[in-house]
């Protein structure tokens, strides 16, 4: 059950990591990309009957999913450069 929860947290956050890397840092869309998967992960955790003791591991799996989505599927459109490219161009 624990492995299923951690896998679900990882997989659910991959699309949000893809979305996050395409948004401006600290914008509303950026915060939404980070926080929208939380209710789904909560429902999976409570549905599996897993308590709060594993929440730190779920957070780690979610962050890993965000990072995986951002690294494996970077923006390909030249109008949407990576956030690092935008920051280096600004200053």
C-alpha positions in Angstrom: 0.0 0.0 0.0 2.8 2.4 0.8 4.6 1.8 -2.5 1.3 2.4 -4.3 0.8 5.7 -2.5 4.3 6.9 -3.2 4.1 5.8 -6.9 0.7 7.6 -7.2 2.2 10.8 -5.7 5.1 10.6 -8.1 3.0 9.9 -11.2 0.2 12.4 -10.4 2.7 15.3 -10.1 4.6 14.7 -13.3 2.1 16.7 -15.5 2.1 19.5 -13.0 5.9 19.6 -13.2 5.6 19.9 -17.0 3.2 22.8 -16.5 5.3 24.4 -13.8 8.4 24.7 -15.9 6.4 26.5 -18.5 5.2 29.3 -16.2 6.8 32.3 -14.7 8.3 31.6 -11.2 6.0 32.7 -8.3 3.1 33.5 -10.6 -0.4 32.2 -9.9 0.0 29.4 -12.4 3.3 28.4 -10.8 1.6 28.1 -7.4 -1.3 26.3 -8.9 1.0 23.8 -10.6 2.6 23.1 -7.3 -0.5 22.9 -5.1 -3.3 21.4 -7.3 -2.2 17.8 -7.0 -2.3 17.9 -3.2 -6.1 17.1 -2.9 -5.7 14.2 -5.3 -2.8 12.8 -3.3 -4.8 13.3 0.0 -7.7 11.4 -1.5 -5.4 8.5 -2.5 -3.8 8.5 0.9 -7.0 8.5 2.9 -8.6 6.0 0.5 -5.8 3.6 1.1 -6.2 4.1 4.8 -2.7 5.3 5.3 -2.1 7.7 8.2 -0.3 10.9 8.5 3.1 9.4 9.5 4.1 8.9 5.8 3.3 12.5 4.7 7.1 13.4 4.6 7.7 10.6 2.2 4.7 11.5 0.1 6.0 15.1 -0.1 9.4 13.8 -1.3 7.8 11.6 -3.9 5.7 14.6 -5.1 8.7 16.8 -5.4 10.5 14.1 -7.3 7.6 13.8 -9.7 7.6 17.6 -10.2 11.3 17.6 -10.9 11.1 14.5 -13.2 8.3 16.2 -15.3 10.2 19.4 -15.5 13.5 17.7 -16.6 12.2 15.0 -18.9 9.6 17.1 -20.8 11.2 20.6 -21.1 9.5 23.2 -23.2 10.2 22.7 -26.9 8.5 25.9 -28.2 11.0 28.7 -28.7 8.5 31.2 -27.4 8.5 29.4 -24.0 12.1 29.1 -23.0 13.2 27.4 -19.8 13.0 29.5 -16.7 16.8 29.5 -16.4 17.1 30.9 -19.9 14.7 33.7 -18.9 16.6 34.5 -15.7 19.9 34.6 -17.5 18.5 37.0 -20.1 17.1 39.3 -17.5 20.2 39.8 -15.5 
